[in-house]
Amino acid sequence: MNQRSGDADPQDSPQPAPASGKGPATRRPFGARMRSAMLSVDAFVDTALWRSFSSLRRGIEAYSAWLRRFRARGAGRVAAELASDGVTFGLLGLVLMLALAQDAFQQTERADWRTTEDFSVTFLDRFGNEIGKRGILLNDTVPLEEIPDHLIKAALATEDRRFFYHFGIDVMGTARAMVENVRARTVVQGGSSITQQLAKNLFLTNERTLERKINEAFLALWLEMNLSKREILKLYLDRAYMGGGTFGVAAASEFYFGKNVRELSLAESAMLAGLFKAPTKYAPHINLPAARARANDVLTNMVQAGFMTEGQVIGARRNPALAIDRSKDRSPDHFLDYAFTEVRELARSHPELANDRIVIVRTTLDPGLQRQTEQALLENLREHGERYRVREGAVAVLVPETGAVRAMVGGRDYGESQFNRAVAAVRQPGSSFKPFVYITAFMNGYTPASVVPDAPISIGGWSPRNYSRGYAGPVTLKTALTKSINTVPVRLAQAIGRDKIVEYATAMGITTELKITRPLPLGVAEVTVIDMAASYASFASGGLKVTPTTILEVRNSAGRMIYQQASDRAPPQRLFPEEKAGEMNDVLVNAVENGTGRRARVPGVTVAGKTGTTQAYRDAWFVGYTGNYAAAVWFGNDDFTSTARMTGGSLPAMTWQVIMDYAHKGIELRPMPGVDRPARGDGAVPVAEGAGADRPRLLRVQSIAVLREIGARLDAIGKRAEAPAAATPPAQAEPVAR
């Protein structure tokens, strides 16, 4: 029978595989299966991507269609665009501000930031007389609950009425202050909250810069997140500067009124609260009428803030506070701040000092020299400041052999600004940096008699010029430094290497970073006043490193000695041989006698030093030394504006001369290595220094020569008198004797 169409032949049908599995294979090869799997994955990815992009496209189209319903036109569109740009630039500004604030936030990582000034230190001068105190003076133990309520209200009403309602930055208060300042066309109100002021007191300085304000704002937010409002208020009342070298309301209460802060009257509290704004201007021991007027304003603030009624403050208005008369007291505040910092540093290496924070410190300060230094700086600023358009100055005076700081002035008005320009301000030294170049050259084969050409030089397109715009040709190094020639130190730096100059400057005492640049030999790096004084002192010491110090000894609350500089301090390190220091001294003496430092000459005293003037006359220096003292004087402006062509040979040298002329009166002069050599075998007798002397001093060669000449003249007079007396009868010799 024929098969039906479409039916398969039974013989062609597949047969079942044997149970043993040994029949014909039915699975595809492994490679085919992998290709199939990869195609499946590829198809899945392609489908997923297509669906995702399709969904995204539909979403964007839907969003665009929705936005078209709210399309702004005209003024509305302008406002929308401005708002959008404002948000964008605001976010960018926030990121930039966060970047600038990183340095400030690093300070919060210190474990002791809340107890940085937890010491109670009484400072004595080198002779044992009390000169001031620093720290909380133990009054930080007074709880906030025991501080008079009217003092807290006075502070809040005057400084930050919305303190308990803002998040660290009072936006409304700042806006109100800006409006009032614009209206008055001057600064009549401050916009900083109490938290911002505390952030400045704990972590920052008083420099008026944009970076500081940014740091202050972020630190205020950080304080608000880490402390309660009551803790912030307590720290503020304990740390705010209150004038007279006191910090905190408790210390100010003792200083101005001689009473515990718990006992303050309303009138006294109002007077203290008035000090927060301008401690020196309203300090009652300086200007009592101004302090009382300010206290009356504080009472008005309390009434306007709703903290008190007019009837409650009327008694304080009629009976204003009377402060202790301290008009004759003068405290070396910048020196005390620096010494206080050194006490805290000592605590890191002396556990006993860290544990017993009630200490008495005998310092290196010479009160007479300190007064003269302050007077010289202030009088020169008053007399010449307007003429030279200079507003600030700083001085540091120390002893070359020990590094003992005898005097320090960090600015013209400590009450206006506690920023210590002698130790914290970094400024370019100008030509006063050149001795670092020359001593490095002397240590690398050069001598003062070495000849180097003063001629045009170009280094990578940079061509330094001399101040005179002319060139002297071949000159000795002694002449080059005396005349402050610029091309010679640049050539020396090329020959010996700028890295070596940086090494020597750092070893001598420069603690700031010195960047290796082509203009480095001309003093474009940034240094501090105290570092320059200490570095130059290494020349006067004969090549020994001089490390500044303000502390002679420290005693704990029981009176037991826990630190003594003479025994606890390591011996000084030798930086270069004494003969090299002598060569440098000879050159720098010539720079004063015959160079740009003539105004620094002190009659009868061998003076060595160097002037420095920076580009655009922004900074003016004189750094110099004798065998007894080394000192650095700087004048300039905090905002880096130029002076009226003031050079280091003018106001700085004049100020230095006045200070040193006073410092050397009535003392024996130490010899300067390489210049003043003690006479040997000539009968000179060592003369003791007096109080605090550590070794005898020898008369200088000039002094010995003068004494010999006087002696010779006396001998000649005696011989002339004896000759007629021998040939004259006794009756006639009597008139000659008379």
Secondary structure, DSSP 4 states (H G I P E B T S, - for coil): -PPPTTPPPGGGSPPPPPTTS-S---SPPHHHHHHHHHHHHHHHHHHHHHHHHHHHHHHHHHHHHHHHTT---THHHHHHHHHHHHHHHHHHHHHHHHHHTHHHHHHTT-TTGGGTT--EEEEE-TTS-EEEEEE-TTGGGS-GGGS-HHHHHHHHHHH-TTTTTSSSS-HHHHHHHHHHHHHHTS--S----HHHHHHHHHH------HHHHHHHHHHHHHHHHHS-HHHHHHHHHHHSB-STT-BSHHHHHHHHHSS-GGG--HHHHHHHHTTTT-TTTT-TTT-HHHHHHHHHHHHHHHHHTTSS-HHHHHHHHHS-------TT----HHHHHHHHHHHHHHHHH-HHHHH--EEEEEE---HHHHHHHHHHHHHHHHHHHHHHT--EEEEEEE-TTT-BEEEEE--S-TTT----TTTT--B--GGGGHHHHHHHHHTTT--TT-EEEE----BTTB----TTS---EEEEHHHHHHTT-SHHHHHHHHHH-HHHHHHHHHHHT--S-----TTGGGT-S-B-HHHHHHHHHHHHTTSB----B-EEEEE-TTS-EEEEHHHHSPPPPB-S-HHHHHHHHHHHHHHHHHSTTGGG-BTTB--EEEEEE-GGG-EEEEEEE-SS-EEEEEEE-TT----SS--TTTHHHHHHHHHHHHHTTTSPPPPPTTTS---SSS----B---TT--S-B---HHHHHHHHHHHHHHHHHHHHHHHHHHHS-HHHHHHHH-
